[in-house]
Amino acid sequence: MAVKIRLARRGSNRAPFYRIVVADSRSPRDGRFIDRIGTYNPRTEPSDIKVDVDKAKEWLGKGAQPTDQVKKLLQISGAL
């Protein structure tokens, strides 16, 4: 099972809000996930990024692969 750390979209039309989740790579974008490790709100100035650094490091240690956007968010938050 390939595990990815990726964004799951929440919020209404034209008002996106994202959860940073650990999910099986075969599951749909907003579908089933294994663990939720943070949130990202791009609509605030500056963008609001909240990441549970301990959980992120734990999943990265287990071999979870972050997507490109999540990798940038983890670098900003200090988890990478």
PDB file as gemmi writes it, atoms N, CA and C in Angstrom:
CRYST1    1.000    1.000    1.000  90.00  90.00  90.00 P 1                      
ATOM      1  N   MET A   1       0.849  -1.180   0.000  1.00  0.00           N  
ATOM      2  CA  MET A   1       0.000   0.000   0.000  1.00  0.00           C  
ATOM      3  C   MET A   1       0.891   1.240   0.000  1.00  0.00           C  
ATOM      4  N   ALA A   2       0.761   2.068  -1.026  1.00  0.00           N  
ATOM      5  CA  ALA A   2       1.518   3.314  -1.117  1.00  0.00           C  
ATOM      6  C   ALA A   2       0.767   4.396  -0.349  1.00  0.00           C  
ATOM      7  N   VAL A   3       1.441   5.018   0.582  1.00  0.00           N  
ATOM      8  CA  VAL A   3       0.817   6.031   1.426  1.00  0.00           C  
ATOM      9  C   VAL A   3       1.351   7.401   1.026  1.00  0.00           C  
ATOM     10  N   LYS A   4       0.444   8.355   0.881  1.00  0.00           N  
ATOM     11  CA  LYS A   4       0.809   9.720   0.504  1.00  0.00           C  
ATOM     12  C   LYS A   4       0.298  10.697   1.555  1.00  0.00           C  
ATOM     13  N   ILE A   5       1.026  11.793   1.699  1.00  0.00           N  
ATOM     14  CA  ILE A   5       0.558  12.921   2.498  1.00  0.00           C  
ATOM     15  C   ILE A   5       0.108  13.957   1.481  1.00  0.00           C  
ATOM     16  N   ARG A   6      -1.178  14.299   1.516  1.00  0.00           N  
ATOM     17  CA  ARG A   6      -1.726  15.186   0.488  1.00  0.00           C  
ATOM     18  C   ARG A   6      -2.819  16.065   1.058  1.00  0.00           C  
ATOM     19  N   LEU A   7      -3.334  16.952   0.198  1.00  0.00           N  
ATOM     20  CA  LEU A   7      -4.384  17.880   0.606  1.00  0.00           C  
ATOM     21  C   LEU A   7      -5.760  17.303   0.267  1.00  0.00           C  
ATOM     22  N   ALA A   8      -6.703  17.474   1.171  1.00  0.00           N  
ATOM     23  CA  ALA A   8      -8.102  17.123   0.935  1.00  0.00           C  
ATOM     24  C   ALA A   8      -8.899  18.416   1.031  1.00  0.00           C  
ATOM     25  N   ARG A   9      -9.659  18.736  -0.006  1.00  0.00           N  
ATOM     26  CA  ARG A   9     -10.347  20.024  -0.076  1.00  0.00           C  
ATOM     27  C   ARG A   9     -11.645  20.000   0.724  1.00  0.00           C  
ATOM     28  N   ARG A  10     -11.857  21.058   1.467  1.00  0.00           N  
ATOM     29  CA  ARG A  10     -13.097  21.306   2.190  1.00  0.00           C  
ATOM     30  C   ARG A  10     -13.509  22.735   1.875  1.00  0.00           C  
ATOM     31  N   GLY A  11     -14.634  23.170   2.379  1.00  0.00           N  
ATOM     32  CA  GLY A  11     -15.091  24.531   2.149  1.00  0.00           C  
ATOM     33  C   GLY A  11     -16.078  24.584   0.999  1.00  0.00           C  
ATOM     34  N   SER A  12     -16.611  25.766   0.771  1.00  0.00           N  
ATOM     35  CA  SER A  12     -17.632  25.946  -0.259  1.00  0.00           C  
ATOM     36  C   SER A  12     -17.008  26.426  -1.557  1.00  0.00           C  
ATOM     37  N   ASN A  13     -17.860  26.685  -2.541  1.00  0.00           N  
ATOM     38  CA  ASN A  13     -17.386  27.195  -3.823  1.00  0.00           C  
ATOM     39  C   ASN A  13     -16.663  28.523  -3.626  1.00  0.00           C  
ATOM     40  N   ARG A  14     -15.524  28.648  -4.247  1.00  0.00           N  
ATOM     41  CA  ARG A  14     -14.684  29.845  -4.198  1.00  0.00           C  
ATOM     42  C   ARG A  14     -14.182  30.186  -2.794  1.00  0.00           C  
ATOM     43  N   ALA A  15     -14.276  29.269  -1.878  1.00  0.00           N  
ATOM     44  CA  ALA A  15     -13.756  29.483  -0.523  1.00  0.00           C  
ATOM     45  C   ALA A  15     -13.075  28.196  -0.051  1.00  0.00           C  
ATOM     46  N   PRO A  16     -11.951  27.826  -0.674  1.00  0.00           N  
ATOM     47  CA  PRO A  16     -11.324  26.551  -0.327  1.00  0.00           C  
ATOM     48  C   PRO A  16     -10.664  26.566   1.047  1.00  0.00           C  
ATOM     49  N   PHE A  17     -10.669  25.418   1.664  1.00  0.00           N  
ATOM     50  CA  PHE A  17     -10.005  25.157   2.927  1.00  0.00           C  
ATOM     51  C   PHE A  17      -9.497  23.730   2.808  1.00  0.00           C  
ATOM     52  N   TYR A  18      -8.274  23.485   3.185  1.00  0.00           N  
ATOM     53  CA  TYR A  18      -7.681  22.169   2.965  1.00  0.00           C  
ATOM     54  C   TYR A  18      -7.267  21.519   4.275  1.00  0.00           C  
ATOM     55  N   ARG A  19      -7.412  20.196   4.321  1.00  0.00           N  
ATOM     56  CA  ARG A  19      -6.858  19.398   5.402  1.00  0.00           C  
ATOM     57  C   ARG A  19      -5.629  18.690   4.852  1.00  0.00           C  
ATOM     58  N   ILE A  20      -4.595  18.593   5.646  1.00  0.00           N  
ATOM     59  CA  ILE A  20      -3.415  17.822   5.270  1.00  0.00           C  
ATOM     60  C   ILE A  20      -3.622  16.429   5.856  1.00  0.00           C  
ATOM     61  N   VAL A  21      -3.749  15.440   4.977  1.00  0.00           N  
ATOM     62  CA  VAL A  21      -4.107  14.095   5.408  1.00  0.00           C  
ATOM     63  C   VAL A  21      -3.093  13.072   4.909  1.00  0.00           C  
ATOM     64  N   VAL A  22      -3.051  11.946   5.607  1.00  0.00           N  
ATOM     65  CA  VAL A  22      -2.280  10.785   5.180  1.00  0.00           C  
ATOM     66  C   VAL A  22      -3.298   9.805   4.623  1.00  0.00           C  
ATOM     67  N   ALA A  23      -3.114   9.410   3.350  1.00  0.00           N  
ATOM     68  CA  ALA A  23      -4.108   8.556   2.695  1.00  0.00           C  
ATOM     69  C   ALA A  23      -3.431   7.556   1.778  1.00  0.00           C  
ATOM     70  N   ASP A  24      -4.137   6.478   1.493  1.00  0.00           N  
ATOM     71  CA  ASP A  24      -3.705   5.520   0.483  1.00  0.00           C  
ATOM     72  C   ASP A  24      -3.743   6.235  -0.867  1.00  0.00           C  
ATOM     73  N   SER A  25      -2.740   6.041  -1.687  1.00  0.00           N  
ATOM     74  CA  SER A  25      -2.653   6.768  -2.951  1.00  0.00           C  
ATOM     75  C   SER A  25      -3.774   6.412  -3.916  1.00  0.00           C  
ATOM     76  N   ARG A  26      -4.439   5.275  -3.700  1.00  0.00           N  
ATOM     77  CA  ARG A  26      -5.527   4.861  -4.598  1.00  0.00           C  
ATOM     78  C   ARG A  26      -6.874   5.451  -4.214  1.00  0.00           C  
ATOM     79  N   SER A  27      -6.993   6.044  -3.028  1.00  0.00           N  
ATOM     80  CA  SER A  27      -8.270   6.608  -2.606  1.00  0.00           C  
ATOM     81  C   SER A  27      -8.487   7.967  -3.263  1.00  0.00           C  
ATOM     82  N   PRO A  28      -9.746   8.393  -3.449  1.00  0.00           N  
ATOM     83  CA  PRO A  28     -10.017   9.689  -4.087  1.00  0.00           C  
ATOM     84  C   PRO A  28      -9.542  10.868  -3.229  1.00  0.00           C  
ATOM     85  N   ARG A  29      -9.427  12.032  -3.860  1.00  0.00           N  
ATOM     86  CA  ARG A  29      -8.877  13.214  -3.196  1.00  0.00           C  
ATOM     87  C   ARG A  29      -9.577  13.529  -1.881  1.00  0.00           C  
ATOM     88  N   ASP A  30     -10.894  13.528  -1.883  1.00  0.00           N  
ATOM     89  CA  ASP A  30     -11.647  13.875  -0.676  1.00  0.00           C  
ATOM     90  C   ASP A  30     -12.234  12.644   0.001  1.00  0.00           C  
ATOM     91  N   GLY A  31     -11.721  11.485  -0.325  1.00  0.00           N  
ATOM     92  CA  GLY A  31     -12.265  10.232   0.198  1.00  0.00           C  
ATOM     93  C   GLY A  31     -11.651   9.829   1.521  1.00  0.00           C  
ATOM     94  N   ARG A  32     -11.571   8.533   1.711  1.00  0.00           N  
ATOM     95  CA  ARG A  32     -11.091   7.954   2.956  1.00  0.00           C  
ATOM     96  C   ARG A  32      -9.627   8.319   3.188  1.00  0.00           C  
ATOM     97  N   PHE A  33      -9.295   8.608   4.453  1.00  0.00           N  
ATOM     98  CA  PHE A  33      -7.914   8.893   4.810  1.00  0.00           C  
ATOM     99  C   PHE A  33      -7.561   8.140   6.080  1.00  0.00           C  
ATOM    100  N   ILE A  34      -6.265   8.004   6.311  1.00  0.00           N  
ATOM    101  CA  ILE A  34      -5.767   7.252   7.461  1.00  0.00           C  
ATOM    102  C   ILE A  34      -5.651   8.150   8.689  1.00  0.00           C  
ATOM    103  N   ASP A  35      -5.082   9.348   8.492  1.00  0.00           N  
ATOM    104  CA  ASP A  35      -4.833  10.252   9.612  1.00  0.00           C  
ATOM    105  C   ASP A  35      -4.857  11.692   9.111  1.00  0.00           C  
ATOM    106  N   ARG A  36      -5.316  12.595   9.930  1.00  0.00           N  
ATOM    107  CA  ARG A  36      -5.295  14.022   9.602  1.00  0.00           C  
ATOM    108  C   ARG A  36      -4.188  14.669  10.417  1.00  0.00           C  
ATOM    109  N   ILE A  37      -3.261  15.342   9.732  1.00  0.00           N  
ATOM    110  CA  ILE A  37      -2.104  15.891  10.440  1.00  0.00           C  
ATOM    111  C   ILE A  37      -2.047  17.408  10.438  1.00  0.00           C  
ATOM    112  N   GLY A  38      -3.001  18.069   9.766  1.00  0.00           N  
ATOM    113  CA  GLY A  38      -2.968  19.521   9.788  1.00  0.00           C  
ATOM    114  C   GLY A  38      -4.001  20.154   8.892  1.00  0.00           C  
ATOM    115  N   THR A  39      -3.948  21.494   8.817  1.00  0.00           N  
ATOM    116  CA  THR A  39      -4.871  22.257   7.985  1.00  0.00           C  
ATOM    117  C   THR A  39      -4.096  23.343   7.244  1.00  0.00           C  
ATOM    118  N   TYR A  40      -4.701  23.807   6.157  1.00  0.00           N  
ATOM    119  CA  TYR A  40      -4.114  24.880   5.351  1.00  0.00           C  
ATOM    120  C   TYR A  40      -5.245  25.740   4.829  1.00  0.00           C  
ATOM    121  N   ASN A  41      -5.179  27.047   5.134  1.00  0.00           N  
ATOM    122  CA  ASN A  41      -6.182  27.990   4.664  1.00  0.00           C  
ATOM    123  C   ASN A  41      -5.488  29.045   3.805  1.00  0.00           C  
ATOM    124  N   PRO A  42      -5.613  28.941   2.463  1.00  0.00           N  
ATOM    125  CA  PRO A  42      -4.925  29.886   1.586  1.00  0.00           C  
ATOM    126  C   PRO A  42      -5.602  31.251   1.481  1.00  0.00           C  
ATOM    127  N   ARG A  43      -6.792  31.395   2.034  1.00  0.00           N  
ATOM    128  CA  ARG A  43      -7.556  32.633   1.857  1.00  0.00           C  
ATOM    129  C   ARG A  43      -7.198  33.717   2.868  1.00  0.00           C  
ATOM    130  N   THR A  44      -6.492  33.384   3.921  1.00  0.00           N  
ATOM    131  CA  THR A  44      -6.088  34.400   4.890  1.00  0.00           C  
ATOM    132  C   THR A  44      -4.780  35.039   4.435  1.00  0.00           C  
ATOM    133  N   GLU A  45      -4.470  36.195   4.978  1.00  0.00           N  
ATOM    134  CA  GLU A  45      -3.224  36.876   4.626  1.00  0.00           C  
ATOM    135  C   GLU A  45      -2.427  37.118   5.888  1.00  0.00           C  
ATOM    136  N   PRO A  46      -1.319  36.467   6.144  1.00  0.00           N  
ATOM    137  CA  PRO A  46      -0.705  35.412   5.337  1.00  0.00           C  
ATOM    138  C   PRO A  46      -1.455  34.093   5.501  1.00  0.00           C  
ATOM    139  N   SER A  47      -1.179  33.138   4.624  1.00  0.00           N  
ATOM    140  CA  SER A  47      -1.858  31.840   4.649  1.00  0.00           C  
ATOM    141  C   SER A  47      -1.684  31.172   6.008  1.00  0.00           C  
ATOM    142  N   ASP A  48      -2.753  30.555   6.499  1.00  0.00           N  
ATOM    143  CA  ASP A  48      -2.753  29.890   7.796  1.00  0.00           C  
ATOM    144  C   ASP A  48      -2.387  28.425   7.602  1.00  0.00           C  
ATOM    145  N   ILE A  49      -1.240  28.015   8.160  1.00  0.00           N  
ATOM    146  CA  ILE A  49      -0.774  26.634   8.057  1.00  0.00           C  
ATOM    147  C   ILE A  49      -0.597  26.087   9.464  1.00  0.00           C  
ATOM    148  N   LYS A  50      -1.323  25.031   9.777  1.00  0.00           N  
ATOM    149  CA  LYS A  50      -1.200  24.375  11.076  1.00  0.00           C  
ATOM    150  C   LYS A  50      -0.883  22.904  10.828  1.00  0.00           C  
ATOM    151  N   VAL A  51       0.276  22.450  11.333  1.00  0.00           N  
ATOM    152  CA  VAL A  51       0.711  21.076  11.124  1.00  0.00           C  
ATOM    153  C   VAL A  51       1.133  20.485  12.456  1.00  0.00           C  
ATOM    154  N   ASP A  52       0.681  19.268  12.739  1.00  0.00           N  
ATOM    155  CA  ASP A  52       1.165  18.526  13.899  1.00  0.00           C  
ATOM    156  C   ASP A  52       2.518  17.934  13.488  1.00  0.00           C  
ATOM    157  N   VAL A  53       3.595  18.602  13.886  1.00  0.00           N  
ATOM    158  CA  VAL A  53       4.937  18.250  13.425  1.00  0.00           C  
ATOM    159  C   VAL A  53       5.318  16.836  13.843  1.00  0.00           C  
ATOM    160  N   ASP A  54       4.921  16.427  15.040  1.00  0.00           N  
ATOM    161  CA  ASP A  54       5.257  15.080  15.511  1.00  0.00           C  
ATOM    162  C   ASP A  54       4.620  14.010  14.628  1.00  0.00           C  
ATOM    163  N   LYS A  55       3.341  14.184  14.305  1.00  0.00           N  
ATOM    164  CA  LYS A  55       2.663  13.222  13.440  1.00  0.00           C  
ATOM    165  C   LYS A  55       3.266  13.213  12.043  1.00  0.00           C  
ATOM    166  N   ALA A  56       3.601  14.401  11.533  1.00  0.00           N  
ATOM    167  CA  ALA A  56       4.182  14.488  10.188  1.00  0.00           C  
ATOM    168  C   ALA A  56       5.515  13.752  10.138  1.00  0.00           C  
ATOM    169  N   LYS A  57       6.365  13.976  11.120  1.00  0.00           N  
ATOM    170  CA  LYS A  57       7.661  13.293  11.148  1.00  0.00           C  
ATOM    171  C   LYS A  57       7.493  11.789  11.305  1.00  0.00           C  
ATOM    172  N   GLU A  58       6.499  11.379  12.098  1.00  0.00           N  
ATOM    173  CA  GLU A  58       6.233   9.953  12.287  1.00  0.00           C  
ATOM    174  C   GLU A  58       5.862   9.299  10.961  1.00  0.00           C  
ATOM    175  N   TRP A  59       4.950   9.927  10.202  1.00  0.00           N  
ATOM    176  CA  TRP A  59       4.520   9.352   8.932  1.00  0.00           C  
ATOM    177  C   TRP A  59       5.627   9.400   7.887  1.00  0.00           C  
ATOM    178  N   LEU A  60       6.422  10.461   7.880  1.00  0.00           N  
ATOM    179  CA  LEU A  60       7.550  10.519   6.959  1.00  0.00           C  
ATOM    180  C   LEU A  60       8.562   9.430   7.283  1.00  0.00           C  
ATOM    181  N   GLY A  61       8.737   9.144   8.564  1.00  0.00           N  
ATOM    182  CA  GLY A  61       9.631   8.068   8.988  1.00  0.00           C  
ATOM    183  C   GLY A  61       9.135   6.696   8.578  1.00  0.00           C  
ATOM    184  N   LYS A  62       7.819   6.558   8.468  1.00  0.00           N  
ATOM    185  CA  LYS A  62       7.225   5.285   8.047  1.00  0.00           C  
ATOM    186  C   LYS A  62       7.234   5.118   6.530  1.00  0.00           C  
ATOM    187  N   GLY A  63       7.646   6.169   5.812  1.00  0.00           N  
ATOM    188  CA  GLY A  63       7.758   6.058   4.359  1.00  0.00           C  
ATOM    189  C   GLY A  63       6.667   6.735   3.564  1.00  0.00           C  
ATOM    190  N   ALA A  64       5.827   7.544   4.195  1.00  0.00           N  
ATOM    191  CA  ALA A  64       4.782   8.264   3.461  1.00  0.00           C  
ATOM    192  C   ALA A  64       5.428   9.327   2.574  1.00  0.00           C  
ATOM    193  N   GLN A  65       4.951   9.446   1.339  1.00  0.00           N  
ATOM    194  CA  GLN A  65       5.509  10.404   0.383  1.00  0.00           C  
ATOM    195  C   GLN A  65       4.600  11.628   0.284  1.00  0.00           C  
ATOM    196  N   PRO A  66       5.121  12.825   0.586  1.00  0.00           N  
ATOM    197  CA  PRO A  66       4.293  14.031   0.452  1.00  0.00           C  
ATOM    198  C   PRO A  66       4.202  14.465  -1.009  1.00  0.00           C  
ATOM    199  N   THR A  67       3.082  15.074  -1.379  1.00  0.00           N  
ATOM    200  CA  THR A  67       2.953  15.656  -2.711  1.00  0.00           C  
ATOM    201  C   THR A  67       3.790  16.936  -2.745  1.00  0.00           C  
ATOM    202  N   ASP A  68       3.945  17.517  -3.932  1.00  0.00           N  
ATOM    203  CA  ASP A  68       4.785  18.707  -4.072  1.00  0.00           C  
ATOM    204  C   ASP A  68       4.275  19.864  -3.219  1.00  0.00           C  
ATOM    205  N   GLN A  69       2.967  20.120  -3.256  1.00  0.00           N  
ATOM    206  CA  GLN A  69       2.406  21.225  -2.480  1.00  0.00           C  
ATOM    207  C   GLN A  69       2.548  20.981  -0.981  1.00  0.00           C  
ATOM    208  N   VAL A  70       2.306  19.757  -0.540  1.00  0.00           N  
ATOM    209  CA  VAL A  70       2.418  19.445   0.886  1.00  0.00           C  
ATOM    210  C   VAL A  70       3.877  19.530   1.324  1.00  0.00           C  
ATOM    211  N   LYS A  71       4.798  19.159   0.457  1.00  0.00           N  
ATOM    212  CA  LYS A  71       6.221  19.255   0.788  1.00  0.00           C  
ATOM    213  C   LYS A  71       6.592  20.712   1.085  1.00  0.00           C  
ATOM    214  N   LYS A  72       6.069  21.653   0.291  1.00  0.00           N  
ATOM    215  CA  LYS A  72       6.325  23.069   0.527  1.00  0.00           C  
ATOM    216  C   LYS A  72       5.731  23.513   1.859  1.00  0.00           C  
ATOM    217  N   LEU A  73       4.504  23.047   2.154  1.00  0.00           N  
ATOM    218  CA  LEU A  73       3.863  23.420   3.424  1.00  0.00           C  
ATOM    219  C   LEU A  73       4.616  22.852   4.610  1.00  0.00           C  
ATOM    220  N   LEU A  74       5.124  21.620   4.494  1.00  0.00           N  
ATOM    221  CA  LEU A  74       5.873  21.019   5.592  1.00  0.00           C  
ATOM    222  C   LEU A  74       7.201  21.735   5.811  1.00  0.00           C  
ATOM    223  N   GLN A  75       7.813  22.210   4.740  1.00  0.00           N  
ATOM    224  CA  GLN A  75       9.057  22.969   4.884  1.00  0.00           C  
ATOM    225  C   GLN A  75       8.801  24.292   5.600  1.00  0.00           C  
ATOM    226  N   ILE A  76       7.699  24.957   5.261  1.00  0.00           N  
ATOM    227  CA  ILE A  76       7.352  26.222   5.913  1.00  0.00           C  
ATOM    228  C   ILE A  76       7.083  26.011   7.395  1.00  0.00           C  
ATOM    229  N   SER A  77       6.401  24.921   7.726  1.00  0.00           N  
ATOM    230  CA  SER A  77       6.040  24.663   9.122  1.00  0.00           C  
ATOM    231  C   SER A  77       7.189  24.087   9.940  1.00  0.00           C  
ATOM    232  N   GLY A  78       8.249  23.617   9.270  1.00  0.00           N  
ATOM    233  CA  GLY A  78       9.399  23.090   9.994  1.00  0.00           C  
ATOM    234  C   GLY A  78       9.385  21.598  10.204  1.00  0.00           C  
ATOM    235  N   ALA A  79       8.475  20.884   9.571  1.00  0.00           N  
ATOM    236  CA  ALA A  79       8.402  19.436   9.737  1.00  0.00           C  
ATOM    237  C   ALA A  79       9.420  18.719   8.842  1.00  0.00           C  
ATOM    238  N   LEU A  80       9.878  19.380   7.787  1.00  0.00           N  
ATOM    239  CA  LEU A  80      10.895  18.782   6.902  1.00  0.00           C  
ATOM    240  C   LEU A  80      12.227  19.434   7.135  1.00  0.00           C  
TER     241      LEU A  80                                                      
END                                                                             
